[in-house]
Amino acid sequence: MPTTATNELKSENSKLLREYQNSGSNEVRNQLVKLNIGLARKEVHHWLNQCDETYDDLLQVGCIGLIRAIERFDLSKGHAFSSFAIPYIRGEIQHYLRDKSPSVRFPRHWLSLERKSVSVIKDLQMQFNRNPQDSEVAAVLEISVEEWREIKLARLNREPLSLDAPVQDEDDGATCLGELVPDTKYRSFQLAQEDQIRVQQALSLLEKRTREILEFVFLYDLTQKETAERLGISAVTVSRRVKKGLDLLKEIMTKQL
């Protein structure tokens, strides 16, 4: 029975992929997402224990990767959709985590202790009818007071401080942090954003296959060999296309200056 169900699922998947390839219907695409969401869930569970993001947030990001895979899948290549989709899902999650990663990284066991401390502190507050002391929290967590204080300090350092945070000034009264701290990186950030837009514009001008190869290699972190397997071409061809594509990008972006 499981084999029959699997074959039926593959048949339905192929039918919808063919229909979407011909029509580009959003309704069909959404059906494909529901049918293949297990691929995103499986990848999410892999990353869930390696970060402090929620399951729902990671699943939404994974589904974005799944949608991109659906939009770019070519039935004529003869590849299994699951093998084609997983790099897109994984790449989307990896880029999301890189963008979200804090400047101060917690050791993994500290993340576990920090989560546990929330309920511990609530229980101790109810028990003593006051905020618990560091020694009391540390005792329940079975760690030293010094380690608990390091965890608290790391948590505070990891949390971003709002530029709207009020700061008291003796002469001018209350002001906000953003007015006191010169943003020397603003121009650099602006330039980085502009460069990103220029790269996307330049990529859109490339021939489709060259663009796909560059996206696989540089956006989704596939090796040239993996890229070749997914596109049904040789690794040598991928290597040549990468070099050619980068030269074209450089030429296009130079003309845009």
Phi, psi and omega in degrees: 000316178301324180294317178299316180296320179296317179296322178295320179297315179297320180296316179296320180297313180298320180298314181290323178296320178294319180295319180292321179299327181275326188251331184067023183290131177295327179296316178294320178300318179295324176297320179294323178298313180297322183289329186248012184296340176300329177296318179292319180298317180299317181291323179298316180299328178295320185271342186300324181277000182249006181207177178249023175281155181281158179300314183298319180296315180294324180294320178298317179295317178300323179292329175297316176297321178297318178298318179296322178295318179299317183292335186250358182288137180240110182300329185293343181282341177079014179275153173289135183297322182299318179294327180286322188282325187303316178299326177293315180297312181297317180298320180296317180293318181297317179294322178298314181293324177296318180292328184268349188297133180287157179291332176252118184265134175277138165300149187300320181290336174291322177301318179296317179293323180296317178297317181295327184295334181300309180288327179298314181296319178298316180297317181291325177297319178291323183291316185260350183059037177196170175288133183288154176280159180303321182296326181288318178295315181299323181296317180292322179283350179062044175227170179284158177299322181298317180293320178298320179292326176295321179296315179297318180294318179297322179296317179295318180292333183281333183282129180292142178266128182292138176289348176272000181299130182291140177230131182276127179244130185297324184273313188259001182081205184287138173220186179243160185301322183299332181279341182264334183260113178292130182271083184290343184266359185301315182296319179297319179297318179300316180295321179297318178296318180295320178298319180298318179296318180296320178297316179297319178295318180294319179300321182294343180271350181280157174300145190307311184295319178297318179297316179300317181297315179297322179293317179300313187286316188260332180266326184248010171056033174275150173286165179295328177294315179296320178298317180299317180296320183286332181262356178069035179230175182278157178296329178296317178298318179299314181301317179294319181293324178298312180297314180296317181297318180294322177296318179294318178300316180298318180296313181298314184290331177293321179292334180285342182289000000 
